[in-house]
Amino acid sequence: MIHLHDIRYVRLGTRDLEGATRYADRILGLRVGEQMGNPKHGSSVYLRSDDRDHTLVYFDGDPSDHTVGFELRDDAALQDAAAQLESMGYHFTQGNADGCEMRHVQAFLNFKDPSGNSIDLLVRPHHCGVPFFPTRDTGSTGFSHVGLRTTDPVRDEKFWTEVLSAKVSDRIGQAPLLRIDEVHHKIALFPSTFAGVQHINHQVDSINDIMRSWYLLQKHGVRVVFGPGRHPTSGAMFLYFEGPDGMVYEFSSGVRMITDPDDMPRQFPFDAKSFCMWGSVPDIPEFKT
């Protein structure tokens, strides 16, 4: 089994790099760490949310081109992951020097999960020696999880738990919420007809930060698609809103931690009350019942 240490970054293609960067700065409060490339051959903007070198990259490219990076513990773990994927018949690409430079990592490999989601497994990612300060007062404590689309949640749950070491914390219908450490979930798989990142989460300190952002989003005309609310699964208070190229972002606070290795997953029905215990109704395709 391939043991995931932590979620590390999301890479998103966009046709409007300037607009996406401006949104990340003004709305998400992320700070530009670096910009690489040029308009002729394609540029990438690296965005910080905590002490890591970056957790989000916007690059010139197809808006449906998404990759999620997961950190492994060391070089030996990456070599073992390659051997395991090969033995199970999964095609992967070993990262070259240019790819490593682009990702700011020592080494990586890339493959696709059974639904076609692009996944990087990486080691020794860069940290930043400069303290992180958000560009606005978001209360952010950092990038925390992603929602991924799945064309077969039962099949993909089996892949993520039996190949990639994730554990099911709870299920909403057939949608599993998966943890790789004590945090209730770092990956969530939501049924869809196509692959890709479904939403990107950043944790914030408190409900006060969520409500400040709610008013700021209204002021800037950003469409709120769910919340404010509270998940009965993770216990987190949340706010989901629309970003560039239709990507959904989430701020949340108070996520449940699971320390019991024998914790039993709970089954929630696939309805609005399972997504929000306060009564907010999602305007998100994958959450609609």
C-alpha positions in Angstrom: 0.0 0.0 0.0 1.1 3.5 -0.8 1.0 5.7 2.4 0.1 9.3 1.7 1.8 11.7 4.2 -0.2 14.9 3.3 -2.0 16.7 0.6 0.4 19.3 -0.9 -0.9 21.4 -3.8 -3.4 21.8 -6.6 -2.5 22.8 -10.1 -5.2 24.5 -12.3 -5.1 25.5 -15.9 -6.7 28.8 -16.8 -7.2 31.0 -19.9 -7.1 34.1 -17.8 -4.0 33.9 -15.6 -4.1 37.6 -14.7 -7.7 37.4 -13.6 -7.2 34.1 -11.6 -4.2 35.6 -9.8 -6.2 38.7 -9.0 -9.0 36.6 -7.6 -6.6 34.5 -5.5 -5.1 37.7 -4.0 -8.3 39.7 -3.4 -10.8 37.0 -2.5 -8.8 34.0 -1.2 -6.1 36.1 0.5 -3.4 34.0 -1.1 0.0 35.6 -1.6 2.0 35.2 -4.8 5.3 33.4 -4.0 6.7 33.2 -7.5 5.9 33.5 -11.2 7.6 31.4 -13.8 7.6 31.3 -17.6 6.4 33.9 -20.0 3.3 34.8 -22.0 4.7 33.3 -25.2 5.5 29.8 -23.8 3.1 29.8 -20.9 3.3 31.2 -17.4 2.6 29.8 -13.9 1.8 31.7 -10.7 2.6 30.0 -7.4 0.3 31.0 -4.5 1.0 30.6 -0.8 -1.6 29.9 1.9 0.8 28.9 4.8 4.5 28.2 5.4 4.7 26.0 2.3 6.4 27.2 -0.8 3.0 27.1 -2.6 -0.3 25.2 -2.3 -2.1 26.4 -5.4 -0.7 27.0 -8.9 -2.6 28.7 -11.7 -1.0 28.2 -15.1 -1.7 29.1 -18.7 -3.6 26.1 -20.1 -6.9 24.2 -20.4 -9.2 25.1 -17.5 -10.1 21.4 -17.2 -6.5 20.5 -16.6 -6.3 19.8 -12.8 -3.6 18.0 -10.8 -3.5 17.3 -7.1 -0.2 16.6 -5.4 0.3 14.3 -2.4 3.5 14.2 -0.4 5.2 10.9 0.5 7.6 10.6 3.4 10.9 10.0 1.6 12.6 8.9 -1.6 12.3 5.2 -0.7 8.5 5.6 -0.4 8.3 7.2 -3.9 10.4 4.3 -5.4 8.1 1.8 -3.6 5.0 3.6 -4.9 6.3 3.3 -8.5 7.0 -0.4 -8.0 3.5 -0.9 -6.6 1.7 1.0 -9.3 3.7 -0.9 -12.0 2.9 -4.3 -10.4 -0.9 -3.4 -10.4 -0.8 -2.3 -14.0 -1.3 1.5 -13.5 0.5 3.6 -16.0 2.6 6.4 -14.5 5.1 9.0 -15.7 8.3 9.6 -13.8 8.9 13.3 -13.3 11.9 14.8 -15.1 14.1 17.7 -14.1 11.9 20.3 -15.7 8.8 18.8 -14.1 10.4 18.8 -10.7 11.5 22.4 -11.1 7.9 23.3 -12.2 6.5 21.7 -9.1 9.2 22.8 -6.7 9.9 19.3 -5.5 12.9 16.9 -5.4 11.1 14.1 -7.3 7.6 13.0 -8.3 5.6 10.7 -10.4 2.2 11.3 -12.0 -0.7 8.9 -12.7 -4.5 9.0 -13.0 -6.9 7.4 -10.7 -9.6 5.1 -12.1 -11.9 8.1 -12.9 -9.1 10.0 -14.7 -8.1 12.4 -11.9 -4.4 13.5 -12.3 -2.4 12.7 -9.2 1.2 13.6 -8.4 3.0 11.6 -5.7 6.0 13.7 -4.6 8.9 14.0 -2.1 10.8 16.8 -0.5 8.6 19.7 -1.6 10.0 23.2 -1.0 9.1 25.2 2.1 9.3 29.0 2.3 11.7 30.7 4.7 9.5 33.9 4.6 6.5 33.9 7.1 3.1 33.8 5.4 0.7 36.8 5.8 -2.5 36.7 3.8 -3.2 39.6 1.5 -6.5 40.2 3.4 -7.7 39.2 6.8 -9.1 35.7 6.0 -8.0 34.0 9.2 -6.6 31.3 7.0 -4.6 28.5 8.6 -3.8 26.9 5.2 -4.9 24.6 2.4 -6.6 21.5 3.8 -8.5 19.3 1.3 -10.0 18.8 -2.1 -13.2 17.4 -3.4 -12.6 15.1 -6.5 -15.2 14.0 -9.0 -15.7 10.3 -9.4 -17.5 8.4 -12.2 -17.8 5.3 -9.9 -17.6 6.1 -6.2 -17.6 2.5 -5.0 -14.7 1.6 -7.4 -12.7 4.7 -6.5 -13.2 4.3 -2.8 -11.7 0.9 -3.1 -8.7 2.4 -5.0 -8.1 5.2 -2.6 -8.3 3.0 0.5 -6.6 -0.2 -0.8 -3.9 1.4 -3.0 -3.4 4.9 -1.5 -3.9 4.2 2.3 -6.9 6.5 2.8 -9.5 5.6 5.4 -13.2 6.3 5.2 -14.4 8.7 7.9 -18.1 9.0 6.7 -20.2 8.5 3.6 -22.9 10.7 2.2 -24.8 8.3 0.0 -22.0 6.6 -2.0 -19.7 9.6 -1.6 -16.8 8.8 0.8 -15.0 11.4 2.9 -11.4 10.1 3.2 -8.7 10.9 5.7 -5.0 10.3 5.5 -4.1 11.6 9.0 -6.3 12.7 12.0 -8.2 15.3 10.0 -11.7 14.1 9.2 -11.0 14.3 5.5 -8.3 15.4 3.1 -10.1 13.9 0.0 -13.8 13.7 -0.8 -15.2 11.8 -3.8 -18.4 13.1 -5.3 -20.3 11.3 -8.1 -20.1 13.0 -11.5 -19.9 12.2 -15.2 -16.4 13.5 -15.6 -13.1 13.8 -13.7 -11.5 16.8 -12.1 -11.2 18.8 -8.9 -14.7 19.6 -7.6 -13.7 22.0 -4.8 -10.7 23.3 -2.9 -10.7 23.9 0.8 -8.8 26.3 3.1 -9.2 26.2 6.8 -9.8 29.5 8.8 -9.7 30.2 12.5 -13.3 30.7 13.4 -16.9 31.4 12.4 -16.0 35.1 12.6 -13.6 34.7 9.6 -16.3 32.8 7.7 -18.9 35.5 8.2 -16.4 38.3 7.4 -15.7 36.5 4.1 -19.5 36.1 3.5 -20.0 39.9 3.6 -16.9 40.5 1.5 -18.1 38.1 -1.2 -21.4 39.9 -1.4 -19.6 43.2 -1.7 -17.4 42.0 -4.6 -20.3 40.2 -6.3 -18.8 36.7 -5.9 -21.5 34.0 -6.1 -22.0 32.0 -2.9 -23.0 28.5 -3.8 -23.5 27.0 -0.3 -23.6 28.3 3.2 -22.9 29.7 5.6 -23.6 26.3 7.2 -22.3 23.4 9.2 -21.5 19.9 8.0 -22.9 17.1 10.2 -20.2 14.8 9.0 -17.0 16.7 9.8 -18.6 19.2 12.2 -17.0 22.1 10.2 -18.7 25.4 9.7 -18.3 26.4 6.0 -18.8 28.7 3.1 -18.5 27.7 -0.5 -18.2 30.2 -3.3 -17.4 30.3 -7.0 -13.9 31.1 -8.4 -12.3 31.4 -11.8 -13.2 28.9 -14.5 -16.1 27.7 -12.3 -13.9 26.2 -9.6 -15.6 26.1 -6.2 -13.6 27.3 -3.1 -14.5 26.6 0.5 -13.5 28.3 3.7 -14.2 26.1 6.8 -13.5 26.0 10.5 -13.8 23.5 13.3 -13.2 20.3 11.4 -13.5 17.0 13.4 -10.3 15.1 14.2 -10.3 11.3 14.4 -7.7 9.8 16.6 -9.2 6.3 17.1 -7.8 4.0 14.4 -10.9 1.8 14.7 -13.4 4.6 14.3 -16.4 3.4 12.4 -17.6 5.4 9.4 -21.1 6.7 9.6 -23.6 6.5 6.8 -25.5 9.6 5.9 -28.3 9.7 3.3 -27.7 11.7 0.2 -29.9 14.7 1.0 -29.5 18.3 1.8 -29.6 17.7 5.6 -26.5 15.5 5.3 -24.5 18.4 3.8 -25.7 21.1 6.2 -27.3 20.8 9.6 -28.3 24.4 9.7 -30.6 24.2 6.6 -28.5 25.8 3.9 -29.2 24.2 0.5 -26.3 23.7 -1.9 -26.2 25.2 -5.4 -23.4 22.8 -6.4 -24.2 20.1 -9.0 -22.4 17.3 -7.1 -24.2 18.1 -3.9 -27.7 18.3 -5.3 -30.2 15.6 -4.5 
